[in-house]
Structures are given as structure tokens and as C-alpha cells.
Amino acid sequence: MGRKKKLMEHSGIPQHEIEHIARCILPDILAYYESEEGQREFREWLAQREAEQTEGKAGKSK
């Protein structure tokens, strides 16, 4: 089986540039998710995801 190509390979942006940008923004992303606001939004997202999965399972059983 062949390997799947990375989505970024189709962007035209060189891989080293993508990695450079990721290294620049990663500390800010981590700080946000460690903050109270980030934790609250993550819990809200988890609850919404769980509710959607529950609705999906209920819809399949009908």
C-alpha cells in the first residue's frame, strides 16, 4: 500500500517554512490551552463533541 501524501505538500509552501511557522506559534498555543480561558473552551468543546456523538448514535438506532 502506498503512503498517503501530507496535506501540506499540496499547499506550495516549503516544508521548512511550515515547520518554522509552527515553532513560532506553538508556545502561544500551549500557553492559551494552559490558561483558564483555554481550559474552559476545551471543556465546552468536549461537551459539544460528546453531545454530537450521542445524537449521532441515537439517530443511527432509529
mmCIF file of the N, C-alpha and C atoms, coordinates in Angstrom:
data_MODEL
# 
_entry.id   MODEL 
# 
loop_
_atom_site.group_PDB 
_atom_site.id 
_atom_site.type_symbol 
_atom_site.label_atom_id 
_atom_site.label_alt_id 
_atom_site.label_comp_id 
_atom_site.label_asym_id 
_atom_site.label_entity_id 
_atom_site.label_seq_id 
_atom_site.pdbx_PDB_ins_code 
_atom_site.Cartn_x 
_atom_site.Cartn_y 
_atom_site.Cartn_z 
_atom_site.occupancy 
_atom_site.B_iso_or_equiv 
_atom_site.pdbx_formal_charge 
_atom_site.auth_seq_id 
_atom_site.auth_comp_id 
_atom_site.auth_asym_id 
_atom_site.auth_atom_id 
_atom_site.pdbx_PDB_model_num 
ATOM 1   N N  . MET A 1 1  ? 0.832   -1.165 0.000  1.00 0.00 ? 1  MET A N  1 
ATOM 2   C CA . MET A 1 1  ? 0.000   0.000  0.000  1.00 0.00 ? 1  MET A CA 1 
ATOM 3   C C  . MET A 1 1  ? 0.887   1.240  0.000  1.00 0.00 ? 1  MET A C  1 
ATOM 4   N N  . GLY A 1 2  ? 0.540   2.238  -0.809 1.00 0.00 ? 2  GLY A N  1 
ATOM 5   C CA . GLY A 1 2  ? 1.317   3.467  -0.859 1.00 0.00 ? 2  GLY A CA 1 
ATOM 6   C C  . GLY A 1 2  ? 1.035   4.371  0.323  1.00 0.00 ? 2  GLY A C  1 
ATOM 7   N N  . ARG A 1 3  ? 1.988   5.213  0.594  1.00 0.00 ? 3  ARG A N  1 
ATOM 8   C CA . ARG A 1 3  ? 1.815   6.163  1.689  1.00 0.00 ? 3  ARG A CA 1 
ATOM 9   C C  . ARG A 1 3  ? 0.939   7.319  1.233  1.00 0.00 ? 3  ARG A C  1 
ATOM 10  N N  . LYS A 1 4  ? 0.129   7.826  2.148  1.00 0.00 ? 4  LYS A N  1 
ATOM 11  C CA . LYS A 1 4  ? -0.683  8.992  1.838  1.00 0.00 ? 4  LYS A CA 1 
ATOM 12  C C  . LYS A 1 4  ? 0.206   10.222 1.861  1.00 0.00 ? 4  LYS A C  1 
ATOM 13  N N  . LYS A 1 5  ? -0.036  11.141 0.938  1.00 0.00 ? 5  LYS A N  1 
ATOM 14  C CA . LYS A 1 5  ? 0.726   12.377 0.925  1.00 0.00 ? 5  LYS A CA 1 
ATOM 15  C C  . LYS A 1 5  ? 0.185   13.309 1.986  1.00 0.00 ? 5  LYS A C  1 
ATOM 16  N N  . LYS A 1 6  ? 1.081   14.068 2.580  1.00 0.00 ? 6  LYS A N  1 
ATOM 17  C CA . LYS A 1 6  ? 0.660   15.047 3.573  1.00 0.00 ? 6  LYS A CA 1 
ATOM 18  C C  . LYS A 1 6  ? -0.131  16.140 2.874  1.00 0.00 ? 6  LYS A C  1 
ATOM 19  N N  . LEU A 1 7  ? -1.138  16.652 3.563  1.00 0.00 ? 7  LEU A N  1 
ATOM 20  C CA . LEU A 1 7  ? -1.957  17.709 3.022  1.00 0.00 ? 7  LEU A CA 1 
ATOM 21  C C  . LEU A 1 7  ? -1.121  18.933 2.675  1.00 0.00 ? 7  LEU A C  1 
ATOM 22  N N  . MET A 1 8  ? -0.122  19.232 3.480  1.00 0.00 ? 8  MET A N  1 
ATOM 23  C CA . MET A 1 8  ? 0.700   20.410 3.273  1.00 0.00 ? 8  MET A CA 1 
ATOM 24  C C  . MET A 1 8  ? 1.529   20.324 1.999  1.00 0.00 ? 8  MET A C  1 
ATOM 25  N N  . GLU A 1 9  ? 1.753   19.154 1.479  1.00 0.00 ? 9  GLU A N  1 
ATOM 26  C CA . GLU A 1 9  ? 2.540   19.020 0.266  1.00 0.00 ? 9  GLU A CA 1 
ATOM 27  C C  . GLU A 1 9  ? 1.844   19.655 -0.924 1.00 0.00 ? 9  GLU A C  1 
ATOM 28  N N  . HIS A 1 10 ? 0.547   19.881 -0.821 1.00 0.00 ? 10 HIS A N  1 
ATOM 29  C CA . HIS A 1 10 ? -0.208  20.457 -1.920 1.00 0.00 ? 10 HIS A CA 1 
ATOM 30  C C  . HIS A 1 10 ? -0.372  21.964 -1.782 1.00 0.00 ? 10 HIS A C  1 
ATOM 31  N N  . SER A 1 11 ? 0.175   22.546 -0.722 1.00 0.00 ? 11 SER A N  1 
ATOM 32  C CA . SER A 1 11 ? -0.015  23.968 -0.473 1.00 0.00 ? 11 SER A CA 1 
ATOM 33  C C  . SER A 1 11 ? 0.968   24.832 -1.253 1.00 0.00 ? 11 SER A C  1 
ATOM 34  N N  . GLY A 1 12 ? 2.049   24.265 -1.690 1.00 0.00 ? 12 GLY A N  1 
ATOM 35  C CA . GLY A 1 12 ? 3.066   25.048 -2.376 1.00 0.00 ? 12 GLY A CA 1 
ATOM 36  C C  . GLY A 1 12 ? 4.028   25.729 -1.411 1.00 0.00 ? 12 GLY A C  1 
ATOM 37  N N  . ILE A 1 13 ? 3.786   25.578 -0.110 1.00 0.00 ? 13 ILE A N  1 
ATOM 38  C CA . ILE A 1 13 ? 4.658   26.158 0.906  1.00 0.00 ? 13 ILE A CA 1 
ATOM 39  C C  . ILE A 1 13 ? 5.714   25.114 1.254  1.00 0.00 ? 13 ILE A C  1 
ATOM 40  N N  . PRO A 1 14 ? 6.983   25.481 1.216  1.00 0.00 ? 14 PRO A N  1 
ATOM 41  C CA . PRO A 1 14 ? 8.035   24.511 1.543  1.00 0.00 ? 14 PRO A CA 1 
ATOM 42  C C  . PRO A 1 14 ? 7.892   23.996 2.973  1.00 0.00 ? 14 PRO A C  1 
ATOM 43  N N  . GLN A 1 15 ? 8.206   22.733 3.181  1.00 0.00 ? 15 GLN A N  1 
ATOM 44  C CA . GLN A 1 15 ? 8.060   22.092 4.487  1.00 0.00 ? 15 GLN A CA 1 
ATOM 45  C C  . GLN A 1 15 ? 8.831   22.833 5.568  1.00 0.00 ? 15 GLN A C  1 
ATOM 46  N N  . HIS A 1 16 ? 10.035  23.318 5.255  1.00 0.00 ? 16 HIS A N  1 
ATOM 47  C CA . HIS A 1 16 ? 10.823  24.008 6.278  1.00 0.00 ? 16 HIS A CA 1 
ATOM 48  C C  . HIS A 1 16 ? 10.147  25.303 6.717  1.00 0.00 ? 16 HIS A C  1 
ATOM 49  N N  . GLU A 1 17 ? 9.408   25.964 5.827  1.00 0.00 ? 17 GLU A N  1 
ATOM 50  C CA . GLU A 1 17 ? 8.669   27.176 6.200  1.00 0.00 ? 17 GLU A CA 1 
ATOM 51  C C  . GLU A 1 17 ? 7.494   26.832 7.121  1.00 0.00 ? 17 GLU A C  1 
ATOM 52  N N  . ILE A 1 18 ? 6.797   25.759 6.824  1.00 0.00 ? 18 ILE A N  1 
ATOM 53  C CA . ILE A 1 18 ? 5.688   25.314 7.673  1.00 0.00 ? 18 ILE A CA 1 
ATOM 54  C C  . ILE A 1 18 ? 6.202   24.998 9.069  1.00 0.00 ? 18 ILE A C  1 
ATOM 55  N N  . GLU A 1 19 ? 7.331   24.292 9.149  1.00 0.00 ? 19 GLU A N  1 
ATOM 56  C CA . GLU A 1 19 ? 7.908   23.945 10.442 1.00 0.00 ? 19 GLU A CA 1 
ATOM 57  C C  . GLU A 1 19 ? 8.359   25.190 11.198 1.00 0.00 ? 19 GLU A C  1 
ATOM 58  N N  . HIS A 1 20 ? 8.905   26.173 10.510 1.00 0.00 ? 20 HIS A N  1 
ATOM 59  C CA . HIS A 1 20 ? 9.336   27.422 11.146 1.00 0.00 ? 20 HIS A CA 1 
ATOM 60  C C  . HIS A 1 20 ? 8.143   28.157 11.747 1.00 0.00 ? 20 HIS A C  1 
ATOM 61  N N  . ILE A 1 21 ? 7.065   28.262 11.005 1.00 0.00 ? 21 ILE A N  1 
ATOM 62  C CA . ILE A 1 21 ? 5.856   28.920 11.495 1.00 0.00 ? 21 ILE A CA 1 
ATOM 63  C C  . ILE A 1 21 ? 5.302   28.167 12.704 1.00 0.00 ? 21 ILE A C  1 
ATOM 64  N N  . ALA A 1 22 ? 5.280   26.843 12.616 1.00 0.00 ? 22 ALA A N  1 
ATOM 65  C CA . ALA A 1 22 ? 4.771   26.029 13.724 1.00 0.00 ? 22 ALA A CA 1 
ATOM 66  C C  . ALA A 1 22 ? 5.595   26.249 14.982 1.00 0.00 ? 22 ALA A C  1 
ATOM 67  N N  . ARG A 1 23 ? 6.931   26.325 14.847 1.00 0.00 ? 23 ARG A N  1 
ATOM 68  C CA . ARG A 1 23 ? 7.779   26.566 16.014 1.00 0.00 ? 23 ARG A CA 1 
ATOM 69  C C  . ARG A 1 23 ? 7.524   27.940 16.611 1.00 0.00 ? 23 ARG A C  1 
ATOM 70  N N  . CYS A 1 24 ? 7.164   28.907 15.788 1.00 0.00 ? 24 CYS A N  1 
ATOM 71  C CA . CYS A 1 24 ? 6.901   30.265 16.279 1.00 0.00 ? 24 CYS A CA 1 
ATOM 72  C C  . CYS A 1 24 ? 5.588   30.352 17.052 1.00 0.00 ? 24 CYS A C  1 
ATOM 73  N N  . ILE A 1 25 ? 4.556   29.658 16.581 1.00 0.00 ? 25 ILE A N  1 
ATOM 74  C CA . ILE A 1 25 ? 3.236   29.810 17.209 1.00 0.00 ? 25 ILE A CA 1 
ATOM 75  C C  . ILE A 1 25 ? 2.944   28.776 18.289 1.00 0.00 ? 25 ILE A C  1 
ATOM 76  N N  . LEU A 1 26 ? 3.705   27.697 18.342 1.00 0.00 ? 26 LEU A N  1 
ATOM 77  C CA . LEU A 1 26 ? 3.447   26.643 19.328 1.00 0.00 ? 26 LEU A CA 1 
ATOM 78  C C  . LEU A 1 26 ? 3.463   27.148 20.768 1.00 0.00 ? 26 LEU A C  1 
ATOM 79  N N  . PRO A 1 27 ? 4.427   27.957 21.191 1.00 0.00 ? 27 PRO A N  1 
ATOM 80  C CA . PRO A 1 27 ? 4.400   28.435 22.582 1.00 0.00 ? 27 PRO A CA 1 
ATOM 81  C C  . PRO A 1 27 ? 3.122   29.209 22.921 1.00 0.00 ? 27 PRO A C  1 
ATOM 82  N N  . ASP A 1 28 ? 2.607   30.007 21.987 1.00 0.00 ? 28 ASP A N  1 
ATOM 83  C CA . ASP A 1 28 ? 1.369   30.747 22.226 1.00 0.00 ? 28 ASP A CA 1 
ATOM 84  C C  . ASP A 1 28 ? 0.166   29.807 22.320 1.00 0.00 ? 28 ASP A C  1 
ATOM 85  N N  . ILE A 1 29 ? 0.150   28.785 21.493 1.00 0.00 ? 29 ILE A N  1 
ATOM 86  C CA . ILE A 1 29 ? -0.950  27.813 21.531 1.00 0.00 ? 29 ILE A CA 1 
ATOM 87  C C  . ILE A 1 29 ? -0.940  27.075 22.865 1.00 0.00 ? 29 ILE A C  1 
ATOM 88  N N  . LEU A 1 30 ? 0.228   26.631 23.292 1.00 0.00 ? 30 LEU A N  1 
ATOM 89  C CA . LEU A 1 30 ? 0.339   25.919 24.568 1.00 0.00 ? 30 LEU A CA 1 
ATOM 90  C C  . LEU A 1 30 ? -0.072  26.812 25.731 1.00 0.00 ? 30 LEU A C  1 
ATOM 91  N N  . ALA A 1 31 ? 0.375   28.061 25.719 1.00 0.00 ? 31 ALA A N  1 
ATOM 92  C CA . ALA A 1 31 ? 0.017   28.991 26.799 1.00 0.00 ? 31 ALA A CA 1 
ATOM 93  C C  . ALA A 1 31 ? -1.489  29.207 26.842 1.00 0.00 ? 31 ALA A C  1 
ATOM 94  N N  . TYR A 1 32 ? -2.120  29.311 25.687 1.00 0.00 ? 32 TYR A N  1 
ATOM 95  C CA . TYR A 1 32 ? -3.571  29.518 25.652 1.00 0.00 ? 32 TYR A CA 1 
ATOM 96  C C  . TYR A 1 32 ? -4.298  28.318 26.264 1.00 0.00 ? 32 TYR A C  1 
ATOM 97  N N  . TYR A 1 33 ? -3.930  27.116 25.871 1.00 0.00 ? 33 TYR A N  1 
ATOM 98  C CA . TYR A 1 33 ? -4.628  25.943 26.391 1.00 0.00 ? 33 TYR A CA 1 
ATOM 99  C C  . TYR A 1 33 ? -4.306  25.652 27.845 1.00 0.00 ? 33 TYR A C  1 
ATOM 100 N N  . GLU A 1 34 ? -3.250  26.241 28.373 1.00 0.00 ? 34 GLU A N  1 
ATOM 101 C CA . GLU A 1 34 ? -2.954  26.106 29.797 1.00 0.00 ? 34 GLU A CA 1 
ATOM 102 C C  . GLU A 1 34 ? -3.659  27.181 30.617 1.00 0.00 ? 34 GLU A C  1 
ATOM 103 N N  . SER A 1 35 ? -4.190  28.212 29.959 1.00 0.00 ? 35 SER A N  1 
ATOM 104 C CA . SER A 1 35 ? -4.873  29.295 30.666 1.00 0.00 ? 35 SER A CA 1 
ATOM 105 C C  . SER A 1 35 ? -6.278  28.860 31.081 1.00 0.00 ? 35 SER A C  1 
ATOM 106 N N  . GLU A 1 36 ? -6.894  29.635 31.987 1.00 0.00 ? 36 GLU A N  1 
ATOM 107 C CA . GLU A 1 36 ? -8.259  29.327 32.424 1.00 0.00 ? 36 GLU A CA 1 
ATOM 108 C C  . GLU A 1 36 ? -9.231  29.388 31.253 1.00 0.00 ? 36 GLU A C  1 
ATOM 109 N N  . GLU A 1 37 ? -9.090  30.414 30.420 1.00 0.00 ? 37 GLU A N  1 
ATOM 110 C CA . GLU A 1 37 ? -9.988  30.557 29.269 1.00 0.00 ? 37 GLU A CA 1 
ATOM 111 C C  . GLU A 1 37 ? -9.841  29.372 28.312 1.00 0.00 ? 37 GLU A C  1 
ATOM 112 N N  . GLY A 1 38 ? -8.611  28.983 28.040 1.00 0.00 ? 38 GLY A N  1 
ATOM 113 C CA . GLY A 1 38 ? -8.376  27.850 27.154 1.00 0.00 ? 38 GLY A CA 1 
ATOM 114 C C  . GLY A 1 38 ? -8.942  26.558 27.708 1.00 0.00 ? 38 GLY A C  1 
ATOM 115 N N  . GLN A 1 39 ? -8.767  26.339 29.016 1.00 0.00 ? 39 GLN A N  1 
ATOM 116 C CA . GLN A 1 39 ? -9.303  25.143 29.660 1.00 0.00 ? 39 GLN A CA 1 
ATOM 117 C C  . GLN A 1 39 ? -10.827 25.127 29.588 1.00 0.00 ? 39 GLN A C  1 
ATOM 118 N N  . ARG A 1 40 ? -11.444 26.296 29.818 1.00 0.00 ? 40 ARG A N  1 
ATOM 119 C CA . ARG A 1 40 ? -12.904 26.395 29.778 1.00 0.00 ? 40 ARG A CA 1 
ATOM 120 C C  . ARG A 1 40 ? -13.415 26.093 28.375 1.00 0.00 ? 40 ARG A C  1 
ATOM 121 N N  . GLU A 1 41 ? -12.794 26.703 27.365 1.00 0.00 ? 41 GLU A N  1 
ATOM 122 C CA . GLU A 1 41 ? -13.238 26.462 25.991 1.00 0.00 ? 41 GLU A CA 1 
ATOM 123 C C  . GLU A 1 41 ? -13.025 25.011 25.578 1.00 0.00 ? 41 GLU A C  1 
ATOM 124 N N  . PHE A 1 42 ? -11.941 24.402 26.045 1.00 0.00 ? 42 PHE A N  1 
ATOM 125 C CA . PHE A 1 42 ? -11.695 22.996 25.728 1.00 0.00 ? 42 PHE A CA 1 
ATOM 126 C C  . PHE A 1 42 ? -12.775 22.109 26.335 1.00 0.00 ? 42 PHE A C  1 
ATOM 127 N N  . ARG A 1 43 ? -13.156 22.386 27.604 1.00 0.00 ? 43 ARG A N  1 
ATOM 128 C CA . ARG A 1 43 ? -14.236 21.609 28.244 1.00 0.00 ? 43 ARG A CA 1 
ATOM 129 C C  . ARG A 1 43 ? -15.550 21.791 27.488 1.00 0.00 ? 43 ARG A C  1 
ATOM 130 N N  . GLU A 1 44 ? -15.833 23.019 27.040 1.00 0.00 ? 44 GLU A N  1 
ATOM 131 C CA . GLU A 1 44 ? -17.051 23.275 26.259 1.00 0.00 ? 44 GLU A CA 1 
ATOM 132 C C  . GLU A 1 44 ? -17.019 22.507 24.944 1.00 0.00 ? 44 GLU A C  1 
ATOM 133 N N  . TRP A 1 45 ? -15.861 22.486 24.302 1.00 0.00 ? 45 TRP A N  1 
ATOM 134 C CA . TRP A 1 45 ? -15.723 21.761 23.038 1.00 0.00 ? 45 TRP A CA 1 
ATOM 135 C C  . TRP A 1 45 ? -15.936 20.257 23.255 1.00 0.00 ? 45 TRP A C  1 
ATOM 136 N N  . LEU A 1 46 ? -15.348 19.731 24.339 1.00 0.00 ? 46 LEU A N  1 
ATOM 137 C CA . LEU A 1 46 ? -15.533 18.307 24.634 1.00 0.00 ? 46 LEU A CA 1 
ATOM 138 C C  . LEU A 1 46 ? -17.005 17.974 24.869 1.00 0.00 ? 46 LEU A C  1 
ATOM 139 N N  . ALA A 1 47 ? -17.702 18.840 25.625 1.00 0.00 ? 47 ALA A N  1 
ATOM 140 C CA . ALA A 1 47 ? -19.116 18.605 25.903 1.00 0.00 ? 47 ALA A CA 1 
ATOM 141 C C  . ALA A 1 47 ? -19.926 18.650 24.614 1.00 0.00 ? 47 ALA A C  1 
ATOM 142 N N  . GLN A 1 48 ? -19.618 19.592 23.739 1.00 0.00 ? 48 GLN A N  1 
ATOM 143 C CA . GLN A 1 48 ? -20.336 19.706 22.469 1.00 0.00 ? 48 GLN A CA 1 
ATOM 144 C C  . GLN A 1 48 ? -20.070 18.478 21.597 1.00 0.00 ? 48 GLN A C  1 
ATOM 145 N N  . ARG A 1 49 ? -18.833 18.045 21.565 1.00 0.00 ? 49 ARG A N  1 
ATOM 146 C CA . ARG A 1 49 ? -18.465 16.863 20.770 1.00 0.00 ? 49 ARG A CA 1 
ATOM 147 C C  . ARG A 1 49 ? -19.188 15.621 21.286 1.00 0.00 ? 49 ARG A C  1 
ATOM 148 N N  . GLU A 1 50 ? -19.223 15.484 22.610 1.00 0.00 ? 50 GLU A N  1 
ATOM 149 C CA . GLU A 1 50 ? -19.905 14.338 23.214 1.00 0.00 ? 50 GLU A CA 1 
ATOM 150 C C  . GLU A 1 50 ? -21.398 14.369 22.888 1.00 0.00 ? 50 GLU A C  1 
ATOM 151 N N  . ALA A 1 51 ? -22.003 15.557 22.955 1.00 0.00 ? 51 ALA A N  1 
ATOM 152 C CA . ALA A 1 51 ? -23.431 15.692 22.644 1.00 0.00 ? 51 ALA A CA 1 
ATOM 153 C C  . ALA A 1 51 ? -23.697 15.332 21.181 1.00 0.00 ? 51 ALA A C  1 
ATOM 154 N N  . GLU A 1 52 ? -22.821 15.757 20.289 1.00 0.00 ? 52 GLU A N  1 
ATOM 155 C CA . GLU A 1 52 ? -22.994 15.443 18.870 1.00 0.00 ? 52 GLU A CA 1 
ATOM 156 C C  . GLU A 1 52 ? -22.849 13.944 18.620 1.00 0.00 ? 52 GLU A C  1 
ATOM 157 N N  . GLN A 1 53 ? -21.910 13.309 19.306 1.00 0.00 ? 53 GLN A N  1 
ATOM 158 C CA . GLN A 1 53 ? -21.726 11.866 19.143 1.00 0.00 ? 53 GLN A CA 1 
ATOM 159 C C  . GLN A 1 53 ? -22.928 11.111 19.695 1.00 0.00 ? 53 GLN A C  1 
ATOM 160 N N  . THR A 1 54 ? -23.477 11.577 20.798 1.00 0.00 ? 54 THR A N  1 
ATOM 161 C CA . THR A 1 54 ? -24.663 10.955 21.382 1.00 0.00 ? 54 THR A CA 1 
ATOM 162 C C  . THR A 1 54 ? -25.850 11.084 20.424 1.00 0.00 ? 54 THR A C  1 
ATOM 163 N N  . GLU A 1 55 ? -26.001 12.269 19.830 1.00 0.00 ? 55 GLU A N  1 
ATOM 164 C CA . GLU A 1 55 ? -27.082 12.479 18.862 1.00 0.00 ? 55 GLU A CA 1 
ATOM 165 C C  . GLU A 1 55 ? -26.898 11.571 17.646 1.00 0.00 ? 55 GLU A C  1 
ATOM 166 N N  . GLY A 1 56 ? -25.644 11.428 17.204 1.00 0.00 ? 56 GLY A N  1 
ATOM 167 C CA . GLY A 1 56 ? -25.369 10.572 16.056 1.00 0.00 ? 56 GLY A CA 1 
ATOM 168 C C  . GLY A 1 56 ? -25.692 9.123  16.328 1.00 0.00 ? 56 GLY A C  1 
ATOM 169 N N  . LYS A 1 57 ? -25.379 8.643  17.518 1.00 0.00 ? 57 LYS A N  1 
ATOM 170 C CA . LYS A 1 57 ? -25.687 7.251  17.884 1.00 0.00 ? 57 LYS A CA 1 
ATOM 171 C C  . LYS A 1 57 ? -27.187 7.059  18.012 1.00 0.00 ? 57 LYS A C  1 
ATOM 172 N N  . ALA A 1 58 ? -27.885 8.059  18.567 1.00 0.00 ? 58 ALA A N  1 
ATOM 173 C CA . ALA A 1 58 ? -29.339 7.950  18.726 1.00 0.00 ? 58 ALA A CA 1 
ATOM 174 C C  . ALA A 1 58 ? -30.011 7.946  17.362 1.00 0.00 ? 58 ALA A C  1 
ATOM 175 N N  . GLY A 1 59 ? -29.483 8.718  16.430 1.00 0.00 ? 59 GLY A N  1 
ATOM 176 C CA . GLY A 1 59 ? -30.056 8.773  15.082 1.00 0.00 ? 59 GLY A CA 1 
ATOM 177 C C  . GLY A 1 59 ? -29.854 7.478  14.315 1.00 0.00 ? 59 GLY A C  1 
ATOM 178 N N  . LYS A 1 60 ? -28.758 6.787  14.564 1.00 0.00 ? 60 LYS A N  1 
ATOM 179 C CA . LYS A 1 60 ? -28.487 5.518  13.879 1.00 0.00 ? 60 LYS A CA 1 
ATOM 180 C C  . LYS A 1 60 ? -29.370 4.387  14.392 1.00 0.00 ? 60 LYS A C  1 
ATOM 181 N N  . SER A 1 61 ? -29.785 4.474  15.651 1.00 0.00 ? 61 SER A N  1 
ATOM 182 C CA . SER A 1 61 ? -30.560 3.378  16.228 1.00 0.00 ? 61 SER A CA 1 
ATOM 183 C C  . SER A 1 61 ? -32.047 3.460  15.857 1.00 0.00 ? 61 SER A C  1 
ATOM 184 N N  . LYS A 1 62 ? -32.458 4.554  15.234 1.00 0.00 ? 62 LYS A N  1 
ATOM 185 C CA . LYS A 1 62 ? -33.888 4.704  14.863 1.00 0.00 ? 62 LYS A CA 1 
ATOM 186 C C  . LYS A 1 62 ? -34.235 3.893  13.659 1.00 0.00 ? 62 LYS A C  1 
# 
